[in-house]
Amino acid sequence: MPIRTILVALALEDDSKRIADRAIQLAKQHKTQLVAVHVFENPPLHDASLPPLADLVALTGMLEDQYADQLQSLLGAADKPAVTHVEAGKPHEVIERLATSHNADLIVIGPGVAKSLRERVFGSTADRVVRCSPCPVLVVRKETHAPYKRIAVGVDFSEHALAAALWASQLSPMATRELIHVFDIPLEFEQAMLKAGTSQAEINQYRDARAKTARQQVMKAFGEDGQLPKATHVSIIQGDASLTLIRASRRKATDLVALGTQGLNAIAQHLLGSVARKVLTNARCDVLVVPPTAIQDASC
């Protein structure tokens, strides 16, 4: 799964430089082509305060030239010139279309901020890109010019988790990786066990046995086939998956959290999975989200 093309989506706002810098760093590291895109909204044509249509067309052309210059300026440090696209439209739709047409292997984007009630319900541009993307999406929060050094990967025993782990390794092969598996024993279950006469020591033994079994399953799923580099540590934690990954993102040493997403049905596509969305919203470091479409690429 070599990374050949990186699409970077820039809103040309305050956080654009750190997003561009990360895209440049990855493009240099992987010797890839950068494709830069900026999407702006079309003015409402029914607004009487706006100039005539002919003037709007001219204004749109001027804006496209101006934004293209800004993109080239932000990406000027890249080893080779970026391919730039400036379009009017809905950002997530344009980004998805261009990622597909350019066969992008990775999308780099900022976290964005929900600016309307609709975005607070259905998610920011980053949320929408993540759930509809044809390839992994890297959401950039931190400023840096260096490759990732420590990556936390949220894992279960699915092919989605394996794809996330493999993509994290591909993104930064020299990084130390921590595979984090979270299991949950509901409080109600433990209380029922106590009421049934189970001692606290026996409950602790049950908890330890669950953790031991989970560790064995993780090692079998991720270790025996030799697909992952040796610089990998396994953590088995009882608790809530999203909170555990958010805490991992807030450790000083962690500079990337990676996770895979399940396939979405027609209804669920309107909302990003709860764990992924909570991590995207609250993580303190960069987040790599690997969709089901990347599973086949991860095995190549």
C-alpha positions as a Python dict, from the first residue, in 0.01 Angstrom:
ca = {
    (1, 'M'): (0, 0, 0),
    (2, 'P'): (250, 266, -105),
    (3, 'I'): (138, 626, -64),
    (4, 'R'): (163, 784, -409),
    (5, 'T'): (-81, 1075, -397),
    (6, 'I'): (-180, 1294, -101),
    (7, 'L'): (-477, 1529, -127),
    (8, 'V'): (-463, 1819, 118),
    (9, 'A'): (-780, 2021, 176),
    (10, 'L'): (-714, 2375, 296),
    (11, 'A'): (-979, 2620, 416),
    (12, 'L'): (-722, 2904, 393),
    (13, 'E'): (-788, 2998, 755),
    (14, 'D'): (-563, 3033, 1059),
    (15, 'D'): (-485, 2661, 1083),
    (16, 'S'): (-398, 2617, 715),
    (17, 'K'): (-21, 2644, 761),
    (18, 'R'): (6, 2355, 1005),
    (19, 'I'): (-209, 2138, 779),
    (20, 'A'): (1, 2232, 476),
    (21, 'D'): (323, 2169, 670),
    (22, 'R'): (212, 1817, 766),
    (23, 'A'): (113, 1743, 406),
    (24, 'I'): (453, 1868, 285),
    (25, 'Q'): (635, 1657, 545),
    (26, 'L'): (448, 1343, 441),
    (27, 'A'): (493, 1417, 70),
    (28, 'K'): (869, 1451, 120),
    (29, 'Q'): (888, 1140, 339),
    (30, 'H'): (698, 924, 91),
    (31, 'K'): (813, 1106, -226),
    (32, 'T'): (454, 1160, -336),
    (33, 'Q'): (252, 1404, -545),
    (34, 'L'): (54, 1666, -354),
    (35, 'V'): (-293, 1767, -471),
    (36, 'A'): (-425, 2080, -296),
    (37, 'V'): (-790, 2180, -291),
    (38, 'H'): (-980, 2481, -161),
    (39, 'V'): (-1359, 2494, -181),
    (40, 'F'): (-1558, 2813, -141),
    (41, 'E'): (-1932, 2868, -140),
    (42, 'N'): (-2120, 3005, -438),
    (43, 'P'): (-2294, 3337, -362),
    (44, 'P'): (-2674, 3309, -347),
    (45, 'L'): (-2792, 3428, -690),
    (46, 'H'): (-3127, 3549, -556),
    (47, 'D'): (-2963, 3810, -332),
    (48, 'A'): (-3061, 4150, -476),
    (49, 'S'): (-2762, 4320, -311),
    (50, 'L'): (-2517, 4125, -528),
    (51, 'P'): (-2388, 4252, -865),
    (52, 'P'): (-2524, 4119, -1196),
    (53, 'L'): (-2447, 3760, -1301),
    (54, 'A'): (-2173, 3864, -1546),
    (55, 'D'): (-1994, 4048, -1266),
    (56, 'L'): (-2036, 3747, -1038),
    (57, 'V'): (-1868, 3524, -1296),
    (58, 'A'): (-1576, 3766, -1318),
    (59, 'L'): (-1558, 3790, -938),
    (60, 'T'): (-1558, 3411, -907),
    (61, 'G'): (-1271, 3390, -1155),
    (62, 'M'): (-1071, 3646, -957),
    (63, 'L'): (-1135, 3456, -633),
    (64, 'E'): (-1024, 3128, -791),
    (65, 'D'): (-696, 3285, -905),
    (66, 'Q'): (-640, 3443, -564),
    (67, 'Y'): (-707, 3118, -376),
    (68, 'A'): (-485, 2920, -615),
    (69, 'D'): (-199, 3161, -544),
    (70, 'Q'): (-253, 3113, -169),
    (71, 'L'): (-243, 2736, -208),
    (72, 'Q'): (84, 2750, -400),
    (73, 'S'): (230, 2986, -139),
    (74, 'L'): (138, 2753, 149),
    (75, 'L'): (284, 2451, -32),
    (76, 'G'): (591, 2623, -176),
    (77, 'A'): (829, 2417, 37),
    (78, 'A'): (721, 2089, -127),
    (79, 'D'): (979, 1905, -337),
    (80, 'K'): (763, 1941, -647),
    (81, 'P'): (477, 2179, -731),
    (82, 'A'): (136, 2079, -604),
    (83, 'V'): (-157, 2025, -835),
    (84, 'T'): (-415, 2283, -724),
    (85, 'H'): (-793, 2284, -748),
    (86, 'V'): (-1014, 2577, -646),
    (87, 'E'): (-1387, 2524, -681),
    (88, 'A'): (-1717, 2657, -558),
    (89, 'G'): (-1944, 2399, -400),
    (90, 'K'): (-1995, 2183, -93),
    (91, 'P'): (-1650, 2109, 52),
    (92, 'H'): (-1702, 1744, 146),
    (93, 'E'): (-1852, 1661, -194),
    (94, 'V'): (-1572, 1830, -389),
    (95, 'I'): (-1302, 1672, -171),
    (96, 'E'): (-1451, 1324, -210),
    (97, 'R'): (-1481, 1364, -588),
    (98, 'L'): (-1126, 1492, -632),
    (99, 'A'): (-985, 1223, -404),
    (100, 'T'): (-1150, 964, -626),
    (101, 'S'): (-1049, 1122, -957),
    (102, 'H'): (-685, 1159, -847),
    (103, 'N'): (-677, 812, -687),
    (104, 'A'): (-561, 975, -364),
    (105, 'D'): (-411, 738, -109),
    (106, 'L'): (-451, 983, 179),
    (107, 'I'): (-653, 1296, 255),
    (108, 'V'): (-502, 1555, 491),
    (109, 'I'): (-747, 1801, 645),
    (110, 'G'): (-799, 2018, 954),
    (111, 'P'): (-1053, 1933, 1226),
    (112, 'G'): (-1283, 2219, 1132),
    (113, 'V'): (-1545, 2379, 1353),
    (114, 'A'): (-1921, 2327, 1330),
    (115, 'K'): (-2046, 2669, 1220),
    (116, 'S'): (-2420, 2600, 1197),
    (117, 'L'): (-2692, 2393, 1361),
    (118, 'R'): (-2681, 2153, 1066),
    (119, 'E'): (-2306, 2102, 1110),
    (120, 'R'): (-2349, 2051, 1485),
    (121, 'V'): (-2597, 1772, 1407),
    (122, 'F'): (-2439, 1616, 1098),
    (123, 'G'): (-2076, 1711, 1158),
    (124, 'S'): (-1817, 1952, 1027),
    (125, 'T'): (-1654, 1920, 686),
    (126, 'A'): (-1390, 1692, 843),
    (127, 'D'): (-1662, 1465, 988),
    (128, 'R'): (-1833, 1439, 650),
    (129, 'V'): (-1509, 1376, 465),
    (130, 'V'): (-1415, 1101, 710),
    (131, 'R'): (-1740, 910, 673),
    (132, 'C'): (-1753, 936, 291),
    (133, 'S'): (-1384, 923, 200),
    (134, 'P'): (-1255, 661, -45),
    (135, 'C'): (-921, 653, 142),
    (136, 'P'): (-775, 714, 490),
    (137, 'V'): (-812, 1064, 631),
    (138, 'L'): (-552, 1239, 848),
    (139, 'V'): (-701, 1514, 1065),
    (140, 'V'): (-422, 1752, 1168),
    (141, 'R'): (-421, 1934, 1502),
    (142, 'K'): (-55, 1976, 1596),
    (143, 'E'): (214, 2193, 1440),
    (144, 'T'): (523, 1997, 1342),
    (145, 'H'): (772, 1939, 1063),
    (146, 'A'): (889, 1597, 1187),
    (147, 'P'): (758, 1247, 1113),
    (148, 'Y'): (531, 1089, 1371),
    (149, 'K'): (725, 929, 1655),
    (150, 'R'): (460, 762, 1876),
    (151, 'I'): (128, 633, 1744),
    (152, 'A'): (-162, 497, 1949),
    (153, 'V'): (-389, 262, 1753),
    (154, 'G'): (-733, 167, 1880),
    (155, 'V'): (-790, -202, 1800),
    (156, 'D'): (-1046, -476, 1833),
    (157, 'F'): (-1015, -806, 1648),
    (158, 'S'): (-1159, -691, 1316),
    (159, 'E'): (-1003, -637, 975),
    (160, 'H'): (-1088, -267, 1017),
    (161, 'A'): (-852, -246, 1315),
    (162, 'L'): (-579, -435, 1131),
    (163, 'A'): (-610, -191, 840),
    (164, 'A'): (-573, 103, 1080),
    (165, 'A'): (-263, -50, 1238),
    (166, 'L'): (-104, -122, 901),
    (167, 'W'): (-178, 226, 770),
    (168, 'A'): (-30, 383, 1083),
    (169, 'S'): (286, 180, 1025),
    (170, 'Q'): (295, 284, 660),
    (171, 'L'): (248, 650, 746),
    (172, 'S'): (548, 654, 980),
    (173, 'P'): (747, 328, 968),
    (174, 'M'): (1001, 437, 1232),
    (175, 'A'): (740, 535, 1492),
    (176, 'T'): (673, 340, 1809),
    (177, 'R'): (321, 196, 1801),
    (178, 'E'): (90, 122, 2092),
    (179, 'L'): (-203, -107, 2016),
    (180, 'I'): (-481, -18, 2260),
    (181, 'H'): (-763, -266, 2313),
    (182, 'V'): (-1047, -160, 2541),
    (183, 'F'): (-1288, -405, 2700),
    (184, 'D'): (-1587, -318, 2913),
    (185, 'I'): (-1747, -497, 3207),
    (186, 'P'): (-2071, -309, 3281),
    (187, 'L'): (-2110, -189, 3639),
    (188, 'E'): (-2455, -350, 3651),
    (189, 'F'): (-2297, -688, 3573),
    (190, 'E'): (-2045, -656, 3856),
    (191, 'Q'): (-2320, -546, 4095),
    (192, 'A'): (-2531, -847, 3994),
    (193, 'M'): (-2234, -1074, 4059),
    (194, 'L'): (-2190, -925, 4407),
    (195, 'K'): (-2560, -970, 4484),
    (196, 'A'): (-2532, -1331, 4372),
    (197, 'G'): (-2264, -1388, 4634),
    (198, 'T'): (-1955, -1351, 4417),
    (199, 'S'): (-1664, -1208, 4615),
    (200, 'Q'): (-1473, -901, 4504),
    (201, 'A'): (-1163, -1118, 4470),
    (202, 'E'): (-1346, -1347, 4228),
    (203, 'I'): (-1467, -1045, 4028),
    (204, 'N'): (-1108, -921, 4011),
    (205, 'Q'): (-1000, -1264, 3888),
    (206, 'Y'): (-1271, -1252, 3621),
    (207, 'R'): (-1153, -905, 3514),
    (208, 'D'): (-791, -1024, 3496),
    (209, 'A'): (-895, -1327, 3292),
    (210, 'R'): (-1082, -1105, 3045),
    (211, 'A'): (-774, -887, 3008),
    (212, 'K'): (-545, -1188, 2960),
    (213, 'T'): (-772, -1337, 2694),
    (214, 'A'): (-794, -1003, 2515),
    (215, 'R'): (-414, -970, 2511),
    (216, 'Q'): (-379, -1318, 2363),
    (217, 'Q'): (-635, -1234, 2094),
    (218, 'V'): (-460, -908, 2007),
    (219, 'M'): (-124, -1080, 1981),
    (220, 'K'): (-276, -1352, 1761),
    (221, 'A'): (-454, -1101, 1536),
    (222, 'F'): (-166, -856, 1502),
    (223, 'G'): (155, -1034, 1591),
    (224, 'E'): (175, -1384, 1451),
    (225, 'D'): (156, -1293, 1083),
    (226, 'G'): (450, -1056, 1114),
    (227, 'Q'): (268, -774, 938),
    (228, 'L'): (348, -518, 1206),
    (229, 'P'): (697, -390, 1294),
    (230, 'K'): (853, -504, 1618),
    (231, 'A'): (836, -156, 1777),
    (232, 'T'): (481, -228, 1895),
    (233, 'H'): (346, -229, 2251),
    (234, 'V'): (9, -375, 2351),
    (235, 'S'): (-213, -213, 2616),
    (236, 'I'): (-531, -383, 2743),
    (237, 'I'): (-754, -140, 2929),
    (238, 'Q'): (-1094, -175, 3092),
    (239, 'G'): (-1324, 119, 3028),
    (240, 'D'): (-1480, 329, 2754),
    (241, 'A'): (-1312, 309, 2412),
    (242, 'S'): (-1351, 673, 2311),
    (243, 'L'): (-1240, 811, 2650),
    (244, 'T'): (-939, 578, 2653),
    (245, 'L'): (-824, 692, 2309),
    (246, 'I'): (-883, 1057, 2399),
    (247, 'R'): (-668, 1013, 2711),
    (248, 'A'): (-399, 850, 2497),
    (249, 'S'): (-408, 1150, 2262),
    (250, 'R'): (-342, 1383, 2554),
    (251, 'R'): (-22, 1212, 2661),
    (252, 'K'): (275, 1429, 2578),
    (253, 'A'): (454, 1158, 2382),
    (254, 'T'): (159, 1064, 2159),
    (255, 'D'): (146, 1258, 1832),
    (256, 'L'): (-103, 1043, 1637),
    (257, 'V'): (-408, 831, 1718),
    (258, 'A'): (-527, 585, 1452),
    (259, 'L'): (-853, 394, 1430),
    (260, 'G'): (-1060, 209, 1174),
    (261, 'T'): (-1429, 260, 1107),
    (262, 'Q'): (-1695, 0, 1037),
    (263, 'G'): (-1895, -4, 716),
    (264, 'L'): (-2194, 229, 730),
    (265, 'N'): (-2544, 156, 605),
    (266, 'A'): (-2756, 414, 424),
    (267, 'I'): (-2901, 559, 745),
    (268, 'A'): (-2581, 553, 951),
    (269, 'Q'): (-2392, 744, 681),
    (270, 'H'): (-2558, 1062, 811),
    (271, 'L'): (-2371, 1032, 1140),
    (272, 'L'): (-2013, 931, 1204),
    (273, 'G'): (-1964, 641, 1445),
    (274, 'S'): (-1973, 755, 1807),
    (275, 'V'): (-1618, 648, 1898),
    (276, 'A'): (-1461, 803, 1588),
    (277, 'R'): (-1658, 1125, 1622),
    (278, 'K'): (-1575, 1165, 1992),
    (279, 'V'): (-1206, 1106, 1923),
    (280, 'L'): (-1206, 1350, 1629),
    (281, 'T'): (-1378, 1614, 1840),
    (282, 'N'): (-1174, 1580, 2159),
    (283, 'A'): (-830, 1446, 2064),
    (284, 'R'): (-534, 1671, 2138),
    (285, 'C'): (-315, 1522, 1865),
    (286, 'D'): (-357, 1427, 1500),
    (287, 'V'): (-605, 1151, 1416),
    (288, 'L'): (-584, 898, 1131),
    (289, 'V'): (-920, 745, 1039),
    (290, 'V'): (-911, 442, 810),
    (291, 'P'): (-1239, 354, 632),
    (292, 'P'): (-1348, 5, 522),
    (293, 'T'): (-1250, 91, 163),
    (294, 'A'): (-885, 92, 272),
    (295, 'I'): (-886, -269, 394),
    (296, 'Q'): (-787, -418, 59),
    (297, 'D'): (-511, -160, 10),
    (298, 'A'): (-375, -232, 358),
    (299, 'S'): (-318, -595, 270),
    (300, 'C'): (-118, -516, -45),
}
